[in-house]
Amino acid sequence: MTEEEKIFSGIMFCPGDPALKAIKLKAHKLNLDYNKLYEDETEERNAILSELIGSLGKNCFLQGPITFHYGSHTTIGDNCFINFNFTVQDDAKVTIGSGCNFGPNVTIVTPCHPMLADERKEILCADGGIRRLCYAKPVSIGKDCWFGANVVVCPGVTVGDNCVIGAGSVIVKDIPSDCFAAGNPCKVIRKLTEADSMIHKPEILADNSII
């Protein structure tokens, strides 16, 4: 089993493995290339994203700067807007549904490390070698979610469809669909309902209309 296959199997792997380091180096270089471009250099930016991200849907906009650790382990659906300083440490797979919006400084992380200091430093591997190992848990975000600024998504979390996550939240547990959730740790505040419609805020809706 390769080290990448170990990641996807949810078992300990060696992040210093040469094959994994090659994937990460490619991604890190592409991050830098993307972040050097102006946002209206769309053709060049799209070309980089096609190399960097495992699967990217139609009509997505990544403001930049962006930081993907592997890139190839991430899937993003259609019509997503991603604001400044988006960071995805996608050792394990990260799946983002269509129609999502991310505020500035959103971070998604998948890797985990042993809790005990000695075990973080070294593990005796099956081949007799002693290496620094970690493991990773996938993250899944449903469609049509809105994440406020500075949200952190922790390893193994699933967020359902149509969720709103308050700014500064740290998501450590799954969030069901159609919820407003916030806090550290992030908790469901309430279900989203028709009462949340902008139609009930005419002073803000002004002369616009709900479709």
Phi, psi and chi 1 to 4 in degrees:
 res  aa     phi    psi   chi1   chi2   chi3   chi4
   1 MET       -  130.4 -175.6 -178.6  -67.9      -
   2 THR   -73.8  164.5   67.2      -      -      -
   3 GLU   -63.2  -35.0  -63.4  -58.5  -55.9      -
   4 GLU   -66.1  -39.8 -170.5  171.6   34.9      -
   5 GLU   -64.7  -34.4  -71.3  169.2  -19.6      -
   6 LYS   -62.7  -40.8  -69.3  177.7 -176.6  178.6
   7 ILE   -55.7  -51.2  -64.3  176.1      -      -
   8 PHE   -70.7  -18.0  -59.5  148.0      -      -
   9 SER   -86.8   -7.4  -63.1      -      -      -
  10 GLY    80.2   17.3      -      -      -      -
  11 ILE  -108.9  170.8   62.7  176.4      -      -
  12 MET   -64.2  142.2  -59.7 -162.0   86.9      -
  13 PHE  -138.9  166.5   67.6   94.6      -      -
  14 CYS  -102.0  108.1  178.5      -      -      -
  15 PRO   -65.5  -16.6   23.1  -32.0      -      -
  16 GLY   -86.8    3.9      -      -      -      -
  17 ASP   -57.8  134.0  172.0   70.0      -      -
  18 PRO   -56.1  -37.8  -27.4   35.2      -      -
  19 ALA   -67.0  -40.1      -      -      -      -
  20 LEU   -68.7  -40.3  -66.8 -176.2      -      -
  21 LYS   -62.2  -33.6  -71.6  177.4   72.1  174.2
  22 ALA   -67.2  -40.7      -      -      -      -
  23 ILE   -62.9  -45.2  -61.7  171.1      -      -
  24 LYS   -67.5  -39.6  -69.3 -178.0  -77.9 -171.6
  25 LEU   -62.3  -42.6 -179.6   59.4      -      -
  26 LYS   -59.7  -46.4  177.0 -175.9  176.1 -177.5
  27 ALA   -62.8  -43.5      -      -      -      -
  28 HIS   -63.8  -38.2  -63.0  171.0      -      -
  29 LYS   -66.7  -40.7  -71.9 -179.0  176.0 -179.9
  30 LEU   -67.0  -36.3  -70.7  169.8      -      -
  31 ASN   -55.4  -49.0  -71.5  -33.3      -      -
  32 LEU   -63.8  -40.9  -69.1  171.9      -      -
  33 ASP   -61.3  -43.4  -69.6  -18.5      -      -
  34 TYR   -64.0  -44.3 -172.4   88.1      -      -
  35 ASN   -71.8  -14.4  -64.4  -24.4      -      -
  36 LYS   -82.2  -14.5  -70.4  176.3 -177.0  175.6
  37 LEU   -87.8  153.5  -65.5  170.6      -      -
  38 TYR   -76.4  152.4  -66.4  111.0      -      -
  39 GLU   -67.4  -19.4   65.6 -177.4   71.9      -
  40 ASP   -90.4    3.4   57.9   -5.2      -      -
  41 GLU   -87.2   62.5  -65.3  180.0  -72.0      -
  42 THR   -65.1  -39.2   53.6      -      -      -
  43 GLU   -63.3  -44.8 -174.3  173.7  -22.0      -
  44 GLU   -67.5  -40.3  -64.0   90.7  -21.4      -
  45 ARG   -65.1  -43.2  -80.4  163.4   59.3  109.1
  46 ASN   -64.4  -35.5  -71.1  -22.6      -      -
  47 ALA   -64.1  -39.8      -      -      -      -
  48 ILE   -67.8  -44.2  -68.7  171.3      -      -
  49 LEU   -61.7  -34.6  -67.4  176.7      -      -
  50 SER   -65.6  -28.0   68.2      -      -      -
  51 GLU   -84.6  -32.3  -80.6 -167.0   73.4      -
  52 LEU   -83.1  -47.4  173.7   60.6      -      -
  53 ILE   -97.2  138.6  -61.1  174.0      -      -
  54 GLY   -55.6  -45.9      -      -      -      -
  55 SER  -152.3  125.0  176.8      -      -      -
  56 LEU  -126.4  124.9 -179.9   65.1      -      -
  57 GLY   -74.4 -173.9      -      -      -      -
  58 LYS   -80.3  151.2  -58.9  174.9 -178.1  176.9
  59 ASN    58.2   39.9  -57.8  -43.6      -      -
  60 CYS   -98.0  147.0  -69.3      -      -      -
  61 PHE  -130.1  120.4 -179.2   79.2      -      -
  62 LEU  -110.4  106.5  -76.1   69.2      -      -
  63 GLN   -56.6  -46.3  176.7   69.0   60.4      -
  64 GLY    86.0  156.7      -      -      -      -
  65 PRO   -68.9  152.3   24.3  -32.8      -      -
  66 ILE  -121.0  154.1   57.3  172.4      -      -
  67 THR  -141.1  109.0  -55.3      -      -      -
  68 PHE  -110.1  135.6  -71.3   85.3      -      -
  69 HIS   -78.6  -47.6 -162.8   35.5      -      -
  70 TYR  -110.6  -39.4  -75.6   77.6      -      -
  71 GLY    78.1  -54.3      -      -      -      -
  72 SER   -65.7  -14.8   57.2      -      -      -
  73 HIS   -92.6    4.6  -64.1  172.7      -      -
  74 THR  -111.0  138.6  -65.7      -      -      -
  75 THR  -123.0  128.0  -61.3      -      -      -
  76 ILE  -124.2  131.9  -59.2  174.9      -      -
  77 GLY   -77.6 -166.9      -      -      -      -
  78 ASP   -77.1  156.4  -60.5  -29.3      -      -
  79 ASN    56.4   43.3  -56.3  -50.0      -      -
  80 CYS  -101.2  142.8  -70.2      -      -      -
  81 PHE  -115.7  127.1  174.1   81.0      -      -
  82 ILE  -126.8  117.7  -65.3  170.7      -      -
  83 ASN   -83.6 -169.3 -143.1  -43.2      -      -
  84 PHE   -55.5  147.4  -60.0  102.9      -      -
  85 ASN    59.2   50.6  -62.6  -44.4      -      -
  86 PHE   -85.3  123.1 -172.8   59.1      -      -
  87 THR  -121.5  127.3  -61.7      -      -      -
  88 VAL  -129.3  107.5 -177.2      -      -      -
  89 GLN   -93.4   81.6 -164.4  165.7    7.9      -
  90 ASP   -94.4   60.6   54.3  -15.1      -      -
  91 ASP   -61.4  -58.7  -63.9   59.3      -      -
  92 ALA   -80.5  171.7      -      -      -      -
  93 LYS   -69.8  140.7  -69.3 -171.9  179.5  -64.8
  94 VAL  -120.5  125.3  170.8      -      -      -
  95 THR  -120.8  124.6  -55.9      -      -      -
  96 ILE  -121.3  125.0  -62.7  170.8      -      -
  97 GLY   -76.0  172.8      -      -      -      -
  98 SER   -69.7  153.6  -65.0      -      -      -
  99 GLY    74.4   18.5      -      -      -      -
 100 CYS   -87.9  150.5  -73.1      -      -      -
 101 ASN  -126.9  132.0  -67.1  -83.6      -      -
 102 PHE  -122.1  128.0  -64.9   89.1      -      -
 103 GLY   -74.8 -178.7      -      -      -      -
 104 PRO   -63.1  147.6  -19.3   31.1      -      -
 105 ASN    65.6   30.6  -54.9  -49.0      -      -
 106 VAL   -78.3  136.5  169.7      -      -      -
 107 THR  -126.5  131.5  -62.2      -      -      -
 108 ILE  -118.7  125.1  -60.8  171.4      -      -
 109 VAL  -125.1  143.2  -67.8      -      -      -
 110 THR  -120.0  -24.8   64.5      -      -      -
 111 PRO   -76.4  150.6   26.0  -32.3      -      -
 112 CYS  -129.2  152.5  -56.8      -      -      -
 113 HIS  -126.2  154.3  -60.2  -87.3      -      -
 114 PRO   -55.8  145.4  -25.9   35.0      -      -
 115 MET   -73.3  -31.6  -65.5  -69.7  -76.0      -
 116 LEU   -85.3  134.7  -60.1 -177.9      -      -
 117 ALA   -58.5  -44.0      -      -      -      -
 118 ASP   -62.3  -36.4  -72.7  -15.4      -      -
 119 GLU   -75.0  -25.2  -65.0  176.7    5.3      -
 120 ARG   -68.3  -30.0  -76.7 -163.1  -62.6  -84.7
 121 LYS   -78.2  -39.8  -65.4  174.1 -174.3  174.6
 122 GLU  -161.1  145.2   54.9 -173.3   22.7      -
 123 ILE  -132.5  140.4  -64.9  -76.9      -      -
 124 LEU   -79.8  116.4  178.3   61.0      -      -
 125 CYS   -85.6  164.1  -58.7      -      -      -
 126 ALA   -60.9  -27.4      -      -      -      -
 127 ASP   -86.3    5.4   63.6    2.7      -      -
 128 GLY    92.7  -10.3      -      -      -      -
 129 GLY   -77.6  156.7      -      -      -      -
 130 ILE  -112.2  120.9  -64.4  175.7      -      -
 131 ARG  -139.6  163.4  -60.3 -179.8 -176.6   88.8
 132 ARG   -85.0  120.3 -175.2 -174.2  -66.5  -95.8
 133 LEU  -122.0  156.7  -57.2 -178.9      -      -
 134 CYS  -144.7 -176.6   60.7      -      -      -
 135 TYR  -142.9  173.9   59.9  103.8      -      -
 136 ALA  -146.7  151.7      -      -      -      -
 137 LYS  -125.5  133.8  -61.2  178.3 -179.1  180.0
 138 PRO   -68.4  155.8   25.0  -33.8      -      -
 139 VAL  -120.2  135.9  166.1      -      -      -
 140 SER  -129.8  127.7  178.2      -      -      -
 141 ILE  -120.4  128.3  -64.1  169.5      -      -
 142 GLY   -73.3 -170.1      -      -      -      -
 143 LYS   -86.2  155.4   63.2 -177.6  178.9   65.4
 144 ASP    57.4   41.0  -63.5  -42.3      -      -
 145 CYS   -98.3  153.2  -67.8      -      -      -
 146 TRP  -125.1  120.4  169.9   30.6      -      -
 147 PHE  -108.0  124.4  -76.8   47.1      -      -
 148 GLY   -71.0  178.1      -      -      -      -
 149 ALA   -63.0  145.6      -      -      -      -
 150 ASN    64.9   27.5  -61.8  -57.2      -      -
 151 VAL   -79.0  139.2  170.7      -      -      -
 152 VAL  -116.7  127.2  176.0      -      -      -
 153 VAL  -106.9  119.6 -175.1      -      -      -
 154 CYS   -89.0  165.8  -68.0      -      -      -
 155 PRO   -57.9  140.7  -26.1   35.2      -      -
 156 GLY    82.4    4.2      -      -      -      -
 157 VAL   -83.7  141.6  163.3      -      -      -
 158 THR  -118.5  127.7  -65.9      -      -      -
 159 VAL  -111.6  128.7  177.4      -      -      -
 160 GLY   -73.5 -173.2      -      -      -      -
 161 ASP   -74.6  153.3  -62.1  -23.7      -      -
 162 ASN    62.5   27.8  -49.9  -48.8      -      -
 163 CYS   -91.0  152.1  -72.5      -      -      -
 164 VAL  -117.7  124.4  175.6      -      -      -
 165 ILE  -112.7  122.0  -52.5  -63.2      -      -
 166 GLY   -66.5  151.9      -      -      -      -
 167 ALA   -56.6  140.0      -      -      -      -
 168 GLY    79.5    4.5      -      -      -      -
 169 SER   -72.3  149.5  -63.0      -      -      -
 170 VAL  -119.6  108.3  178.8      -      -      -
 171 ILE   -89.9  112.9  -49.9  176.0      -      -
 172 VAL  -112.6  -13.5  -61.5      -      -      -
 173 LYS  -133.8  160.8  -65.7 -177.2  178.4  178.9
 174 ASP   -58.6  145.1  -67.1   -5.9      -      -
 175 ILE  -117.4  122.2  -56.5  -64.7      -      -
 176 PRO   -70.4  164.6   23.5  -30.8      -      -
 177 SER   -62.4  156.0  -64.5      -      -      -
 178 ASP    63.0   37.0  -55.1  -57.0      -      -
 179 CYS  -123.2  150.8  -74.7      -      -      -
 180 PHE   -99.0  123.3  166.9   53.7      -      -
 181 ALA  -132.6  148.3      -      -      -      -
 182 ALA  -161.7  163.3      -      -      -      -
 183 GLY   111.9  175.7      -      -      -      -
 184 ASN  -133.3  101.0 -179.1    7.4      -      -
 185 PRO   -73.5  152.5   29.0  -36.4      -      -
 186 CYS   -67.3  131.5 -172.3      -      -      -
 187 LYS  -132.5  152.1  -63.7  180.0 -179.4  179.5
 188 VAL   -66.4  125.2  173.6      -      -      -
 189 ILE   -87.3  -46.1  -54.3  -60.8      -      -
 190 ARG  -171.2  166.8   56.3 -179.0  169.3   80.3
 191 LYS   -76.1  146.2  -83.3  -77.8 -170.1  179.0
 192 LEU   -84.0  133.9  -64.2  169.3      -      -
 193 THR  -136.2 -178.8   69.5      -      -      -
 194 GLU   -59.6  -23.8 -171.2  -83.9  -22.0      -
 195 ALA   -64.9  -17.9      -      -      -      -
 196 ASP   -85.8   -1.3  -67.4  -64.4      -      -
 197 SER   -62.6  145.4  171.6      -      -      -
 198 MET   -65.1  -13.3  -68.4  -58.6  -60.8      -
 199 ILE   -63.1  -22.6 -159.9  169.0      -      -
 200 HIS   -90.0    6.1  -57.9  -61.3      -      -
 201 LYS  -127.1   63.3  -60.8  178.0 -179.7  179.5
 202 PRO   -61.2  -26.6   22.2  -33.4      -      -
 203 GLU   -69.0  -23.5   71.4  -76.1    1.5      -
 204 ILE   -97.2  -37.7  -60.3  173.3      -      -
 205 LEU   -63.5  -31.1 -174.3   60.7      -      -
 206 ALA    56.6 -131.5      -      -      -      -
 207 ASP   -92.7   16.8   59.3   -7.1      -      -
 208 ASN   -88.6  170.0  -58.0  -67.4      -      -
 209 SER  -134.0  151.3  -58.9      -      -      -
 210 ILE   -83.4  132.1  -58.4  -57.9      -      -
 211 ILE   -82.6      -  -61.3  174.2      -      -
